[in-house]
């Protein structure tokens, strides 16, 4: 095979998927496609490395999302706590003022 041949990304992806996803031998796929064994192995290494990088990026995105959601949950919990405190205070105040408005029993 002459040096310097450029293969399209689609061609390389199909070749790599035949080895990784279909579990076909590298040597067999390379011979079938007319590329060197080592060239196909290089494509496979690159695909695995890029796959790991993508997985790490997705994981870091997921970690960031989890942190954001935990912070949001804590803030909502704090808001709920203070809303309940305010509600309890207003109930007590309403009871106090309602008691003042009632006429006393037995007094004229």
CORJORA-V750554 format. One record per backbone hydrogen bond with DSSP energy under -0.5 kcal/mol. CO is the residue of the C=O (numbers start at 1). NH is the residue of the N-H. E is the energy in kcal/mol with one decimal. If there is no record, write none. Layout:
CO | NH | E
CO | NH | E
This chain:
2 | 5 | -0.6
5 | 7 | -0.5
8 | 12 | -2.3
9 | 13 | -2.5
10 | 14 | -2.4
11 | 15 | -2.3
12 | 16 | -2.7
13 | 17 | -2.5
14 | 18 | -1.8
15 | 19 | -1.2
16 | 20 | -3.1
17 | 21 | -1.9
17 | 22 | -1.4
18 | 24 | -1.6
25 | 29 | -2.3
26 | 30 | -2.8
27 | 31 | -2.3
28 | 32 | -2.2
29 | 33 | -2.2
30 | 34 | -1.4
30 | 35 | -2.3
36 | 40 | -2.0
37 | 41 | -2.5
38 | 42 | -2.3
39 | 43 | -2.1
40 | 44 | -2.3
41 | 45 | -2.6
42 | 46 | -2.5
43 | 47 | -2.4
44 | 48 | -2.5
45 | 49 | -2.6
46 | 50 | -2.8
47 | 51 | -2.3
48 | 52 | -2.3
49 | 53 | -2.4
50 | 54 | -2.5
51 | 55 | -2.2
52 | 56 | -2.6
53 | 57 | -2.4
54 | 58 | -2.7
55 | 59 | -2.4
56 | 60 | -2.7
57 | 61 | -2.3
58 | 62 | -2.4
59 | 63 | -2.7
60 | 64 | -2.2
61 | 65 | -2.1
62 | 66 | -2.4
63 | 67 | -2.5
64 | 68 | -2.4
65 | 69 | -2.5
66 | 70 | -2.5
67 | 71 | -2.3
68 | 72 | -2.4
69 | 73 | -2.5
70 | 74 | -2.3
71 | 75 | -2.5
72 | 76 | -2.3
73 | 77 | -2.3
74 | 78 | -2.4
75 | 79 | -2.4
76 | 80 | -2.4
77 | 81 | -2.3
78 | 82 | -2.3
79 | 83 | -2.2
80 | 84 | -2.3
81 | 85 | -2.2
82 | 86 | -2.4
83 | 87 | -2.2
84 | 88 | -2.7
85 | 89 | -2.2
86 | 90 | -2.4
87 | 91 | -2.2
88 | 92 | -2.2
89 | 93 | -2.6
90 | 94 | -2.6
91 | 95 | -2.4
92 | 96 | -2.4
93 | 97 | -2.6
94 | 98 | -2.2
95 | 99 | -1.9
96 | 100 | -1.5
97 | 101 | -1.3
98 | 102 | -1.0
104 | 107 | -0.8
